[in-house]
Amino acid sequence: MKPASFEYFSPTTISEALDLLSQFGTTARALAGGQSLVPMMNFRLARPSHLIDLNRIPELSYVTVENGELRIGAMTRQREIERSAAVLEGWPLLKEATGYIGHVQIRNRGTVGGSLAHAYPASELPVAMCALDAVFVLRSQRGERLLKARELFVGPMTTVLEPEELLIEIRVPPLPARTGWAFQEISRRFGDFALMAVACLLTLDGAGAIQKASLAFTDSTPVRPESAEQRLVGKRPDRDLFSEVGRLAAAALNPDTDVHASAEYRREIAGVLARRALQQAAERAASFT
């Protein structure tokens, strides 16, 4: 298959890219790593009349830590996150989740911002960012706005990004002391899309009880069942507790049935993966005490 005809632009600054998006509006699409958009164009599932390539904008690619906060430029390659010493030291959940994305060839080209803006339901980065309480910086010619991760995603492959807006930066707050992490995923083969994935953070207090919990699942959009998270707070880590919370969280999900798995199967494995992730996160948190 070949894409429908389009006009190609290659801006070198954010300002130039925003000018083009403002000019062409809904007929334009921004091209990041191209791992999702290009196949969609080839199958003519996406037919932009104007393609705005962001790959020549160096100010969109960086990984820095400022005042303890991780800042990632939207055009940063996923492989850079996976190999970053700063990410490994301060945000190991993000490194662990990134390692599940496709294969290394995909991660070499795929970008952090592109994956988030595409919002594919089985993607690892959206669910990890939700667990991490990341903040997204969106910019247009009208100005800039900051959104929490759970505010960006509104449906399968649908976000609140306006046609003239770009996702510029991702900001991830520092993790509290004594925080353990885990990312669990099941797919038909390693590198395939996840049938279900769970991102988990657990913070223990000085007495070993759970002080804070974050549990996010892949669904039609990333989901964090608050009742399940609250059920953990104040309790000591326990396998039976984790099994109960896994079942509670799974009941709150609304997964789809498709050719790969039924909704019932996805709900069942969500509970199992949650229990495993909670146990692993608790063990990692305990190692810091």
C-alpha atoms as one frame of an Amber mdcrd trajectory, in Angstrom:
protein
   0.000   0.000   0.000   1.017   3.595  -0.571  -0.204   6.701   1.242  -2.547
   9.214  -0.333  -0.807  12.278  -1.717   0.256  14.948   0.769   2.393  18.078
   1.005   5.542  17.640   3.092   7.102  20.228   5.443  10.281  19.970   7.510
  10.445  22.831  10.030  13.591  23.409  12.082  12.068  25.257  15.055   9.049
  24.775  17.296   7.751  28.182  16.252   7.845  27.221  12.587   6.043  23.939
  13.296   3.319  25.747  15.247   2.891  28.241  12.403   2.288  25.360   9.996
  -0.171  23.634  12.333  -2.054  26.902  12.765  -2.145  27.418   9.008  -3.373
  23.942   8.032  -5.380  22.897  11.098  -7.240  19.604  10.818  -5.713  18.752
   7.429  -2.214  18.473   8.948  -0.505  15.776  11.008   2.774  16.022  12.887
   5.295  13.270  12.133   7.501  12.139  15.025   9.095   8.675  14.892   6.591
   7.462  12.314   6.212   3.997  13.854   2.424   4.389  14.060   1.491   7.191
  11.671   3.378   5.928   8.600   1.754   2.443   8.600  -1.646   4.108   9.069
  -0.931   6.355   6.087   0.207   3.393   4.004  -3.090   1.623   4.706  -4.881
   4.941   4.160  -6.365   4.859   7.618  -4.820   8.316   8.017  -4.924  10.767
   5.101  -3.325  14.061   6.086  -3.075  16.610   3.296  -0.065  18.192   5.000
   2.662  16.273   6.847   4.798  18.278   9.269   8.024  16.411  10.059   9.387
  17.278  13.531  12.656  15.369  13.171  14.756  18.431  12.345  13.805  20.334
  15.510  16.698  19.701  17.936  15.055  21.655  20.785  12.467  18.873  21.110
  14.958  16.129  21.961  16.489  15.998  25.455  16.450  14.245  28.830  17.285
  16.487  31.791  16.663  16.666  35.527  15.686  20.074  36.910  15.050  20.567
  40.626  14.568  16.827  40.990  12.014  16.658  38.170  12.626  14.595  35.031
  12.018  16.541  31.818  11.784  14.786  28.474  11.523  16.493  25.099   8.698
  15.089  23.004  11.024  13.996  20.180  13.332  12.043  22.481  13.745   8.501
  21.171  12.404   5.723  23.347  15.775   3.995  23.246  17.348   7.053  24.878
  14.954   6.712  27.815  15.759   3.024  28.079  19.500   3.728  28.217  19.446
   6.897  30.337  21.367   6.703  33.624  19.227   9.503  35.068  16.012   7.621
  34.281  17.387   4.387  35.732  18.452   6.107  38.953  15.377   8.231  39.613
  12.519   6.743  37.578  13.212   3.020  37.070   9.542   2.289  36.331   9.853
   4.332  33.154  12.943   2.439  32.037  11.288  -0.901  32.783   8.114  -0.017
  30.876  10.057   1.285  27.870  11.828  -2.060  27.521   8.500  -3.681  26.637
   7.865  -1.416  23.637   8.057  -3.460  20.440  11.647  -4.362  19.595  14.854
  -2.372  19.794  14.525  -1.265  16.164  11.155   0.276  16.999  12.526   2.010
  20.098  15.443   3.416  18.092  12.989   5.396  15.939   9.907   5.724  18.105
   9.624   8.890  20.197   8.251   9.416  23.681   5.915  12.212  22.612   4.761
  10.375  19.506   3.665   7.335  21.506   1.813   9.491  24.029   0.064  11.629
  21.412  -0.948   8.548  19.414  -2.611   7.134  22.558  -2.882   3.538  21.369
  -4.709   1.598  24.112  -2.033  -1.116  24.451   0.901   1.318  24.605   3.255
   1.118  27.541   4.247   4.780  27.895   0.742   6.218  28.510   0.045   3.781
  31.352   3.498   4.311  32.868   3.132   8.094  32.725  -0.255   7.867  34.418
   1.218   5.809  37.244   4.036   8.342  37.585   1.649  11.355  37.696   3.477
  12.940  34.777   2.551  16.378  33.462   2.397  17.147  29.740   3.278  20.528
  28.261   1.145  21.427  25.220   1.884  24.488  23.101   0.174  26.354  20.283
   0.374  29.893  18.930  -2.229  30.851  21.533   0.062  29.831  24.381   0.939
  26.914  26.596  -1.031  24.650  28.904  -0.063  21.914  31.329  -2.139  18.769
  31.729  -1.858  15.855  34.110  -1.368  12.514  32.375  -4.897  11.329  33.128
  -6.309  14.508  31.577  -4.673  13.979  28.184  -6.257  10.665  27.202  -9.977
  10.618  26.435 -10.433   7.460  24.338  -8.694   4.935  22.108  -6.189   6.872
  19.979  -7.863  10.088  21.134  -6.420  12.901  23.251  -7.404  16.466  24.109
  -4.658  17.820  21.832  -6.128  20.464  19.531  -5.215  20.335  15.810  -2.890
  23.323  16.184  -1.186  22.066  19.355   2.032  20.137  19.885   3.077  18.044
  22.848   6.362  19.758  23.697   7.600  18.226  26.931   6.869  15.576  29.547
   7.595  16.334  33.202   7.819  13.520  35.727   7.923  14.399  39.443  10.506
  12.789  41.735   9.544   9.595  43.510   9.286   9.648  47.316  11.871   7.799
  49.350  11.254   4.058  49.879   9.248   3.733  46.656   9.231   0.418  44.828
   8.141  -0.052  41.251   7.014  -2.774  38.868   5.744  -3.105  35.317   4.006
  -6.317  34.301   2.732  -7.120  30.817   1.384 -10.091  28.922   1.359 -10.403
  25.135   1.123 -13.270  22.675   4.836 -12.906  21.891   7.456 -10.572  23.306
   7.288  -7.346  21.332   3.635  -7.765  20.364   0.998  -5.327  21.579   0.070
  -5.898  25.208  -3.092  -7.834  25.934  -2.872  -6.230  29.367  -0.217  -4.215
  31.179   0.067  -2.858  34.709   2.320  -0.118  36.090   2.734   0.040  39.847
   4.391   2.236  42.477   4.314   1.582  46.226   5.771   3.875  48.878   6.369
   2.451  52.362   6.574   4.462  55.555   9.179   3.944  58.266   7.120   1.178
  59.869   6.801  -0.752  56.613   3.147   0.123  55.918   1.990   1.345  52.517
   1.961   5.134  52.536   1.093   5.735  48.884   0.024   3.491  46.014  -0.250
   4.013  42.284  -1.720   1.309  40.060  -2.397   1.930  36.354  -3.771  -0.432
  33.693  -4.028  -0.449  29.924  -7.680  -0.165  28.888  -9.408   1.882  26.195
  -7.437   4.640  27.950  -5.014   4.292  30.872  -7.005   3.630  34.047  -6.102
   4.118  37.709  -8.806   2.555  39.920  -8.729   4.892  42.918 -10.719   2.565
  45.167  -8.076  -0.133  44.686  -5.241   2.296  45.409  -6.942   3.564  48.560
  -7.531   0.001  49.744  -3.757  -0.374  50.016  -2.968   2.780  51.989  -2.147
   2.148  55.623  -1.885  -1.626  55.178   1.210  -3.747  55.411   2.229  -5.576
  52.221   0.516  -8.943  52.090  -0.147 -11.459  49.329  -3.826 -11.838  50.239
  -4.242  -8.057  50.277  -2.600  -7.797  46.866  -4.860 -10.518  45.452  -7.931
  -8.740  46.794  -6.814  -5.385  45.381  -6.047  -7.016  42.028  -9.598  -8.372
  41.810 -11.040  -5.018  42.888  -9.006  -3.144  40.287  -9.821  -5.617  37.501
 -13.544  -5.247  38.166 -13.228  -1.520  37.440 -11.817  -2.091  33.951 -13.789
  -2.115  30.730 -11.510  -3.890  28.238 -12.465  -4.703  24.668 -12.942  -8.098
  23.085 -11.009  -8.612  19.850  -9.382 -11.395  17.827  -6.522 -11.593  20.329
  -8.399 -11.903  23.625 -11.824 -11.566  25.190 -12.746  -8.876  27.672 -13.182
 -11.562  30.326  -9.658 -12.874  29.750  -8.153  -9.392  29.886  -9.977  -8.671
  33.137  -8.772 -11.951  34.628  -5.120 -11.399  33.756  -5.349  -7.775  34.948
  -5.967  -9.076  38.460  -3.099 -11.551  38.237  -0.658  -8.978  36.851  -1.706
  -6.463  39.516  -0.942  -8.959  42.280   2.460  -9.735  40.788   3.282  -6.057
  40.266   2.250  -5.120  43.808   4.351  -7.918  45.264   7.402  -6.958  43.235
   7.004  -3.251  44.022   6.635  -4.012  47.728   9.808  -6.118  47.730  11.734
  -3.373  45.967  10.410  -0.723  48.359  11.363  -2.860  51.363  14.940  -3.055
  50.102  15.289   0.709  50.700  14.227   0.560  54.369
